[in-house]
Amino acid sequence: MSILGKYESYLGFSQAALDIKARRVQVISENIINASTPNYRAKDINFEKILGDRLKQAELNDHASVNTKISSREVQASMFYRIPLSPSVDNNTVEIGVEQAKFGQATSDYQASLQFFEGKVSSLFKAIRGE
Amino acid sequence: MALSDILNIAGSGMNAQVVRMNTTASNLANAGVVSTTEAGAFRARRPVFEAILSSISGGADQGGVRVTEIISDGSSPKRVFEPTNPASDEEGYVYASNVNEVAELIEMLDASRAYQNNVEVVTATRNLLSSTLEVLKTR
């Protein structure tokens, strides 16, 4: 394995995690901006389903290394519509309070992944400097 | 890249809410306008929003919201007896606009709330972006 390949396998997981979390922030912000669009249905990404599918795939491959990259198709397959707490006149299922809470959750999830990534990068720096 | 897309998405949302605020302001400003004929009376206007689906939610574009059209309120204008008004017809009646001031004020509140939500999205995204950029800062 080349040195770049080593970096990729070391940082690849963090990259996939950051990517999926950024996508979730995007989906929820789309819900927020469509809070007054008639017939719009709020949606979300089901990360558990993506992870479960990946684990099943890994089991089939006898735990050989799997590609950590998550494709848009996989994300789309995991999307689900939120079930509103109360119906609205214009068929819009965005409940702004719910979305704000989810948005806060999604941004702090992103920041958590970012901290893990930061930890990896700083240990890499340490290894390079030989400290 | 997902995070910078969010800024454009929130921008489209802010733009749509500004259009909504504009129509509300125009409705309120024209609330007192009267006309001689029923057809000429001012009718309250409302923008109609439509979601643009982004590629991750099964669409082709970047995602966001757009204003497809601006519709007129269908309710009929009030006929008021005002013989001293220069715009009154031969029977002394004028047609007032069908603007409902209370509904417009609610609309304005809702639009400014929605605008603030978009601003919050931008602020949160900007923080995420800048902390992402700082990961590779020399330490």
HADDOCK unambig.tbl for C-alpha pairs under 7 A between the chains (distance, minus, plus):
assign (segid A and resid 22 and name CA) (segid B and resid 2 and name CA) 5.81 0.50 0.50
assign (segid A and resid 22 and name CA) (segid B and resid 3 and name CA) 5.96 0.50 0.50
assign (segid A and resid 23 and name CA) (segid B and resid 2 and name CA) 5.73 0.50 0.50
assign (segid A and resid 26 and name CA) (segid B and resid 2 and name CA) 6.49 0.50 0.50
assign (segid A and resid 26 and name CA) (segid B and resid 3 and name CA) 6.91 0.50 0.50
assign (segid A and resid 26 and name CA) (segid B and resid 6 and name CA) 5.63 0.50 0.50
assign (segid A and resid 29 and name CA) (segid B and resid 6 and name CA) 6.96 0.50 0.50
assign (segid A and resid 29 and name CA) (segid B and resid 121 and name CA) 6.59 0.50 0.50
assign (segid A and resid 30 and name CA) (segid B and resid 9 and name CA) 6.88 0.50 0.50
assign (segid A and resid 30 and name CA) (segid B and resid 64 and name CA) 6.30 0.50 0.50
assign (segid A and resid 33 and name CA) (segid B and resid 10 and name CA) 6.42 0.50 0.50
assign (segid A and resid 33 and name CA) (segid B and resid 13 and name CA) 5.13 0.50 0.50
assign (segid A and resid 33 and name CA) (segid B and resid 118 and name CA) 6.29 0.50 0.50
assign (segid A and resid 34 and name CA) (segid B and resid 51 and name CA) 6.44 0.50 0.50
assign (segid A and resid 34 and name CA) (segid B and resid 65 and name CA) 6.43 0.50 0.50
assign (segid A and resid 37 and name CA) (segid B and resid 49 and name CA) 5.01 0.50 0.50
assign (segid A and resid 37 and name CA) (segid B and resid 50 and name CA) 5.74 0.50 0.50
assign (segid A and resid 37 and name CA) (segid B and resid 51 and name CA) 6.53 0.50 0.50
assign (segid A and resid 38 and name CA) (segid B and resid 49 and name CA) 6.84 0.50 0.50
assign (segid A and resid 40 and name CA) (segid B and resid 51 and name CA) 6.81 0.50 0.50
assign (segid A and resid 72 and name CA) (segid B and resid 56 and name CA) 6.17 0.50 0.50
assign (segid A and resid 76 and name CA) (segid B and resid 56 and name CA) 6.00 0.50 0.50
assign (segid A and resid 76 and name CA) (segid B and resid 57 and name CA) 6.22 0.50 0.50
assign (segid A and resid 76 and name CA) (segid B and resid 58 and name CA) 6.76 0.50 0.50
assign (segid A and resid 114 and name CA) (segid B and resid 132 and name CA) 6.94 0.50 0.50
assign (segid A and resid 118 and name CA) (segid B and resid 135 and name CA) 5.62 0.50 0.50
